[in-house]
Amino acid sequence: AGLRAARGLPPAASVLRAVHAPADPAEAEAARRALAWEELFWFELSLMRRRLPRVATRPARRLEARLRDAALGRLPFRLTPDQETVIAEIEADLCAAWPMGRLLQGDVGSGKTLVALLSALLVVAAGAQVAFAAPTELLARQHAENAARLLEPIGVRVAFLSGAVTGEPRRLLRAALAAGEIDVLFGTHALFSGDVAFRRLGLVVVDEQHKFGVRQRLAMLAKGDAPDLLLMTATPIPRTLALTAFGDLDVSTIRTMPPGRLPVVTHLARQANAEKVYRRVREELDRGRQAYFVYPVIGAGEAADDDPAPNAARAVKDAESAFRRLRGEVYPDLEVALIHSRVGEEEKERAMAGFVAGRVKELEAPSVVEVGVDVANAACMVV
């Protein structure tokens, strides 16, 4: 009641009466605003209460920049001003007396992953470990391979874990992780498994954060003693925007792209003009470039995840049928590959290795490639 009075809002009983039976439009609008303010107040209060456990739960840390500086010296380019600003914001959080809860957002190709890796080196230099989660095995493996090329020469121990790592290799990896012999562990949802234990988890990085649930992130944080949390996304969702706007997360944004990036040109073609699209892609392939073809489903007869009427009869193209046609009829003289969740791990790795090396000219896939598979020579994508 005191808060309502301080804000110049009417008592609750008057609000309820006015919203259902207003004397005039002005009273109805005042009642609506009062209800909206109260709902927002309780929502923000709940967010602040959720944030309280992260406050003053550890001694302030002093971080060393030697590993980060060594990694920066190995880069063939300079960071963008936005990347430098965001790294400074994250470093301030890592030094604080409370665990970080920060969302890093930026468009595809803006350099979010590099920012996360450079920030992780501050934690590793302080003697702690880093968990880096990605939603697909392809993306997690790509992160691990890129990180290994950058970090292992400066003494940082990198490892990779997914559900496909089983038996003795998994046992040895778990033992090394628990003993502190792994500095940065990249992986998929397998990182959340109960049998995965860290010696001293200091930072959790979650890429494409909207692909993970809140409970999964909490389970990951429970593996350490008040570890920091860095979430990354190129596609903020309404709930994420609400959290960052109302206090549960701090937010950093990379707005500028690295120099030299060309703008993406998008064309919309009718289904009847598919042959023209294939010819246009062929022009890029003849120039030595590569291409993605992305489909909504894996096999014939399946419904797309976002189909508003999955039971309705729809002519949805599938990756497997399209792969057979493109390989046999459209591009018979080129090496074409297909990857999806049902393809065996060895076959998937072989296809991706061929695509990265440039031998595979055209890659067929469902939306598994939407979360950051990085092949610089791929100049076009057909969806």
Secondary structure, DSSP 8 states (H G I E B T S, - for coil): -HHHHHTT---HHHHHHHHHS-SSHHHHHHHHHHHHHHHHHHHHHHHHHHHGGGSS-S-------HHHHHHHHH-SS---HHHHHHHHHHHHHHHSSS--EEEEEE-TTSSHHHHHHHHHHHHHHTT-EEEEE-SSHHHHHHHHHHHHHHHGGGT--EEEE-TT--HHHHHHHHHHHHTT--SEEEESGGGGSTT---SSEEEEEESSGGGS-HHHHHHHHTTSSS-EEEEEESS--HHHHHHHHHTSSEEEEE-S--TT----------GGGHHHHHHHHHHHHHTT-EEEEE-SBSSTT---TT-SSTTS-----BHHHHHHHIIIIISTTS-EEE--TTS-HHHHHHHHHHHHHTS--EEEESGGGGTT---TTEEEEE-
